[in-house]
Amino acid sequence: MIKNNFPIFVLVIAIILFLVCPSTASKADSVNPDSPNIGTLDSSANTFENPPVPKAAHQATVLYLVNRPSLPESLTLATLQGLLCNTGSEQILLKSGGWNFYIDYIKDNYNVTLSEQNEGTQPWTTWRLVEHFNDKISGYILCDNTRGSDSQNIAVSLARQLNAIVVTEAIEKDAISRGLRRLADTRSMTDSEFKSSSYFESINKDTAFQQPPGLLTVLADYAVMSGAYINFYDGKNPAEHQLMFDFLNPGAVLFGWNNVLGEYATINSLSKLNLSLVPADHAPNLSALSGFRLKSIKQKTKEVSPTPSGSNKHTVTFLLSDGDNLQWFLDHYARSNRHFNSDLRGAFAMGWGLPPTAIDQAAPMLNYYYDNMTPNDNFVAALSGLGYTFPSKWTDKSALDKMAAHMNDYMKRMDINILNMLDDLSTEEKFSNAAVTYAPFTKQDGIDAILYIDFGNYKQFKGKIIWSNGKPIISARHRLWHDLADSQMHVILEDIKQASRDPKNVDSYSFVLIHAWTGLNDEGKLVMRGNTMDAVKALIDQFDPDVDVVTPAEFVNRIVHHLKPD
């Protein structure tokens, strides 16, 4: 590593991260990358119950509400937002991404003061907030103007270590005019050079971010708060993608998304590194939201029957897909009348996936879901672990055990005991061996069952059930999907009509995965982005009287009661 060769290191830093001393007043001494005060992450940021995902060091007591500015100011504002979450209880919240849904829960449950304007009654803006918090920051890092460039990514990745906001060339004059000192310049630095510097030695190894260039600022606040690496791989080579994140500890969690590489290649690539990904590319405010504490919460789902019947019945449960999607959880999932905000919700039993880390990352919004659920709603943990991953591809079994234990803790705190698993088993033989594959999960005392869907075909194993540590792993029998011939409403209806009604027969149970982006249009046709809840109700209305629609919890209860091996 470069840091072991001091003369070369000094030369590299002098050229790439050169320090400047403008005539404006300095707020920090010269930056020495080998100083013990530079690059050592503040461990106090993640002390709340030792969460495996980063939490802000402080819970907000004052939130400065501000509209998201356009680039380049949005990068400066996002980095300031991230820094403040580790320096005190006065923080920033962008009016973006469903904020109006959870702001009432913040006010009512956390006694937070909201500030929308300064003492001069002027709305808060980027530079007014920089001036207001001038004593909280040490200076700025200069980067180029290119969205998602190495320069910008490196600057964001360095911001916490230097306690500096990020400023592009286009607006450097605004920073200088406010007396801020330039602490570093990343305009000529490449990603590989950054990874060879001693700064990188202190990067968070348990969290990272991958983000489309145009959305860099959406997660920049959380990356800065976390002291983590952020980048976006825009190629199509999974091996190259793996190299970008192979520095992370096994079991680390990434946030963001990768549209270029594609869903399968991204998740497969990260899974082979023993990593998970939380879809969060459109999830603003995670730095501030992660500061709110919620020790535990209880579902309102109706209690399962101690002696379930199911006799002469076919039992069906529905589960909505994409519950792991954190930005959707924070916004459209809650407010869309096609989903959780539907007038039909509560009229029939329904399973809803929730990100298991939401209790630490967005407690106010989680409160919203639990406060508004009905006895017919049942929350399930999604998806596959702390984030989206293929556990069958993990090679570090101790890391998988640790991840499953963290899952167990989250699920118990959220009063959830069913895990939705999406993996890439693909063959009957691999699914038959899933009792061993998922033993790290089924051995947990808070995980009672797994609802399994396969990546290539959600209903690949057609309702087959296997047992692991005395707990069922239940594969989807059906999926409702607008443009797949074998997943249309009439196919599901006919199969359930012909299926067994004997509770001792595995064919008497249908787990139906509902594609979140499928629903009915005004003409009653199944289409992309139709009304999903209308489609579920249309299915139920056509079921025979001897079909019971139950929550996932009751579904598992019946299976365990009637089918569990002696």
N, C-alpha and C positions, 0 to 999 in steps of 0.2 A: 504494500500500500504506500501511497505517496507520503503519508505522515511519518513513515519510518526513515525517510530520506529528507532531513530538514532543509538543506539548501535548495533542493528541487522544489520542495513544498512551498518555501517562501517565494520562489520565482513564480510558481504557478498561481499562487494566491495574489501575488503582486500584479500579475497580468490579467487574471480573470476576475478576481473579487477585490479589485483595488479599492483602497479607502481614500476618501477625499476629505478635505478640511476647508469647506467654504467659510466665508466671512461671517455667516450667520451664526448665532449662538449655538454651541454644541450642547447636547443633552446626554452624551455618553462619551466615555474615553474611547481611544482607538480600539478597534475590534481585533483581538488576537485569537485566531481560530484554535490555538492550542491552550488557551487559558481555561482553567477549570470552571470558570463562570460562563463559558460559551459552549453551547451544544449539549449540556447536561439537562435532560428533560426534567421538568418539575413533576416529581412523582405524586405530589399532592393533587394533581389534576384527576387522578383515577382512583381515589381512595374509597369511594362510596361502595361498600360491600364488594370491593375488588371486582368490578365488572369486566368482562372480557372485551367490551367495546368502550371507547373513551367517553367520559363524562366531564362536563365543565367543573372546574374546581369550586365555583361559587354558584349558588342559586340566586337568580335575579330578585332584587327588591324594587328596582326601578328599571323600566324598559323604555328606551327611546324609540318610538315608532317612526319609520321613515320609508318613503317610497323607494323602490329599487331604481337607481339611476342607470343610465346607459353606460356602455363602455366609453372611456376607460375608467371612469370613476367607480363603477361597480366593483372592480377588482380592489381598489383602495378601500372602499367601504367594507367589503367582505373580509378583508384581512384585519381591519380594525375590529370588526365584530368578533372575529375569532380570538384576537388577543385579549379583549376585555373580559371574556368569560373565565379567564384564568387570573385576572388581576383584581376583581372585585365584583360587587353585586349590582353595580350600575352597568347595564348592558344594552345591546341594540337588537331590535326585532324588525325585520323587513315586512312590509305589508304585501306579502306574496305567499303563494302556495297554501291556501286554506287557512291563513292566519286568523281570519274573522270567525272561523269555527271554534278554534281553541282559545281565543283571547279571553272569552268569558270565563272559561275554566281556570285560566291563569289568575284573573282578577278575583274570582270567588274562592278559590282554594289555596292560593298562595299569597294573598294580601300584597299584590304588586301594584306600585304606582305606575301609571302610563303617562308618558310625556310625548306630546306631538309637536311642541314648539318651544323655542328658547324664551328667556325672560323678556326678550324684545318682541314676543308674539310672532316670531318668524318660524315657519316650518323647518324642521330639522333637515339638513342636507349633508352630503358627504363632508364638505369642508367645515361646516359649522360644528359637526360632531368631532372632526379632527381637532379643531381649536378647543372644543370643550374638554376633550380627553388628552390634551397636549402633554400633561404631566404623566400620563400612563404609558407613553411610548418613547422609545429611545431614538427613533429616526425613521428613515425609509430605505428601502431597497429599490434600486432603479432596474427596470427591465425594458425590453423592447415593446413595440406596439402590436406584434403579431399574435393573434389569438391562439392560445394553446401551444405556443412555441416552447422550446427548451428553456429559454430565458424566463418566460412567465412561470412555468412549472417549477423551476428551481427557486425562483424568488418566493413563491408561495411556500415551498417546502422549507425554506430558510427562515421564514418570518418569525416563527416562535423562538428559534434559537437566538435571533438578534433582537427580539422584541420590537420588530419594525413592521410598519405598513408597507405595502407594495405600491409602487408608483411607476407608470409607464413614461416613456420619453415625452409623450404628448402633453402630459400635465405636470412634469417635474417642476416647472416654474411655480405652480400653485403650492407645492410642498415647501419649496425654498422660501417663498414669500411668507410662510407661516413659521419660519425659524427652525424648520426640521433639517437635520443633518443627514446627508447621504452616507449610509453605513456600508453599502456594498453595491456592486454593479454586475449584473448577470448577463448583460447583453451579448457578450462573446463566449459565454460558457455553454458547453454541450452537456448532455445528460451523462455521458460516460466520464467526463471530467469531474462533474459534480459527485458521481459515485466513487471517484478516486480520491476525493478530498476528505479531510478529517471532519468536516461538517457532517458528512454522510454517516460517519461512525455513530453519531448521536441521534440519527433519525429513528423514530418509533418503528420497531420491528414487528409489532403486533397489529398494526393498522396501516392501510394504504388506500389510495384513491386512484381510480381510472375514470376519466371523464372526457366526453366529446369536447373538442376545443371551444365550440361556441357556448358550452355550458360550464366552462371552468369556474366562473364566479359563483355558481350555485352551491358548490361544495367547498369552495376555498375557505370559508369561515370555519367549517368543521375540520378541514385538513390543518389549518393553522392552529386551532385549539388543540388538536391531537399531536402536534409536532411531527406530522407524518408526510410521507412522500406522495406526490400527486403527479400523474402523467396520463397520457392517452396514446395507446398504440394504434396507429392508423394503417398498419399493414395487414396482410392476410396470412401470415405465417405463425401458427401456434407456438412453434419452438422459439421464435423471436419474442413472442408475447411472454412466454414463460421466463425468459432471461430477464425481462424487465422487473419481475417480482420475485426472483429466486432468492433475494436477500432476506425475505420475511421469515419469521419463525413459523414452524409447522403449527397449524391451527389459527393463523392470523386471519383477520376479517378485512375484506376490501369493501369500499363503497363506490357507487357510480354505475357505469354500464359501458359496453363496447359495441357500438352499432356496426363498425366496419368489419371486425373479425367475425361477428355473428354470435348468437346465443350459445349454440352447442359448442363451437370451438372455444369460446371464452370460458365457459363453465368446465369443460373437459380439461382445458389447459390448466386452470387454477386448481381443479380437483387433484390433478397429478402432483401438484405442489403442496397438497394437504391444506388448501385454502378455501374460504367461502367468499361469496360476493353478495352484498345486499344491494338490490336494485334501488338506486337513490339519485339518479342523475338529475332529477327535477325536484329535489328535496331541500328547500332553503331552510335557514334558521336552526339547523341541527345543533350548532354550538350552544346557542341560548336555550333551546328546548331541552338539551341533555342535562342542563343544570337542575331541572326540577326533579325533586325526589318523590318517589312513590314506592313504599316498601312492599305493598301487596295490594291486591284488588280481587273482588269476588264476582263471579258470573251470576246472573239471574236465571239461568237456564233451569227449566223444570227438573225436579229430581228424577233420577231413573228409578224404574220399578224394582223393588227387591225380589219380586217373583214374576219376571216378565213372561207373558203368555206367548203371543205370536202364533198360537195354534191356528191352523187353517188360514194363515195369513202369509202374504209375501211382504217382506219388510224392505223399505226403501229409505235411503238417506241421501241428501243432496249436499254437495260441498262446492262452493265457488272457488275458481282457480285464482292464481296470482295474488294471494294474500301476503306474499313476501315483499311485494312491491311497495317500498317505504314511501315514495312520493305519492303514490295513489292512496295509500293509507292516510296520509296527511291532508288529502284534498278531495279528489273526485269520488273516491270510494265512499266517503262519508256523505257527500252532498248530492250525489247523483240519484235521481229518481229511478234509475235503472238498477240500482244496487241498494246500499244500506239505507238510503233516504226514500226508498219506495214506500208508497202508501200500503202496499201489500205486505210489507215486512211485519211479521207477527201473526199473519193469518194462517201460516203453515210452518212446519218445522224446517229449519235451514241451517246449514253449517257455513261459517265464515272464517276464512284464514286470516290470521294476524301475525305480523312480524314478531318473533319472540323477544327481540331486543327493544321493542317499542317502550317497554316499561322504564327503561333507562334512557332512551333517546328522545322520547316524546310523551312523557307522562300526562300532560294536559289533554292531548288528543286521545290517548288511551282512555282517560276518564270519560271523554265524550262518548266513545263507543259503549262502554260499560253502563253509563248512566242512561243511555237511550235504548239498550237492548230489551227484548221482551223474553218471556219464558220459552218462546219457540225459537229463539236464537241461541246458537251454540258456537263458541269460538274454539278454533283449532289452531295449533302452532304451524306456521308455514315459513320456510320450506326446507326440509332436509337437514336442518341444523341451524346454526346461528345466522347463516345466510344460505343462498342458493349454492348447492354443491352436489357432487355425486359421491356419496360416502364410499361406494364400492370401489372407487378409483384411488382412495387414500392409501398410501403406502406406510405411513407412520401410525401404527395402531395405538401407541400411547397418546398421540395427538388427537386421534379420533375419540378415545376414551375421555380425554379431558374436555373436548368439545361437547360430547354427549352429557357429561356431568354439568357443564354450564347450561346446556339446554334444559336439563332437569330442574336446575335452580330457577331459571326464568319461567318455566311452565308452572312450577308450584307457586311462584309469586303472582302469576297471572291467572291462577285457578283453572289451568288448562291441562288436560291429561291425555290428549290425543295429538299425535304428530302426523302431519301430512308429509309424506316422503316422495320426492321426485328423483328418480335415479335412472341410470342407463344400463339396467340388467339385460334387457332385450331378449333373452332366451329363457325357456321354461327351466332349463337346468340351473341357470344362475338364480332364478327366483326361488327354486326349490331349496337352494343353499342360503337363502336370505336370512334364515334363522341365525346363522353364524355371522353373516355380514352385518346385521343390525343388532347383534347382541349388546354392543356398547350402549345402545338406546334402550332396549327392552329390559336390561338389568337395572335401570334407574327406577327408583320407587315412585317417581311422579309421572312416569310415562306408562299408560295402561294399554295403548294400542297404537298401531301405525296404519294409516290409510295410504296405500301405495298407488302411484301412477308412474308409468314408464315414459321416458322422454320421446321415443320414436312413435309410440302409440299409447296414449294414457290408459286405454283399456286392453293392453296387450295380453294380460293374463286372465281376463274374463271372469273376474269375481273369485278367483282361487284364493284360498286362505291357508297360510302356514302359521306355525306357532313357534315362538321364541321366548324362552324363559317363562313359559306359561301364558304368554300374551299374544294376541292375534296380529298378524300382518295381513291386512285385507286389501286385495287388489281391486281396482275399479272394474265394475262389470260393464258400465256404459259411460259415454261422454256425450254431452250435447254440444255440437260444433256446427256452425252454420254451413260450411262448405265441404264437409266430409260425408260421403254417401252413407257410411255405416253409422253415422252419429246424428241422424235426423230423428225428429220426434216420433214418426210412425214406426221406425225401427225399434226404438226403445219401448214404445207402447206394446208392440206385438210380442217382443221378447218377454216382457214382464207378464203379459197376459198368459203366455204359455208356460211360465216358470213354475217351479214347485211352491207349494204352500205348507210343506212339512217343516216345522221349525228345526228338526234334526238333520235337515238336508241343506248343505251349503248353497244349493241353488235357490234357496228361499230368501236370499239376501242380496240386495242390489245397492252397491255404492255407485252413485252417479256423479261424475265430475262435470260441473257446469262451467263451460268456457266463459270467462268474464266478459269477453268482447262479442259474445253471441246473444241474440235476442230477437224478439218479434218486432216487425215494423207495423205501421198503421194498417196495413192490409193483412196482417196476421201471418206474414212469411218470415221464416227464420233467416236473419241476415247479420252481417257484420255490424256491430254497434247498434243493434236493435235493443229493445227493452228486455233485459235478462230476466227480471222478476216476472214479467208478463209471460215469458216462455215457460218458466218453472210452473206457474199457476196453470197454464194451458195443459201441461203434462198431467198435473195432479187432477185437474177436472175430468180428464179422460180415463183415469185409472178405474178399474173395477172396485166394487165395495170391499173386496177382500185384500186390498193393498193398503198397508199401513205406511204412512210417511212419518218418519221420526227424526229426531236430532241425531247427530253422530254419536253423542253420549249414549242414548238409548239403543242405537243400532249396535254399538259395541257391547252393551250390556246384554242384549239378546243373544248375540253370537257367543259370548263367553258362557252364558247360562246354558245354552242348548248344545253348543258344539265343542266346548273345551275338552280336549282329550283327558282321560282319567290319569 
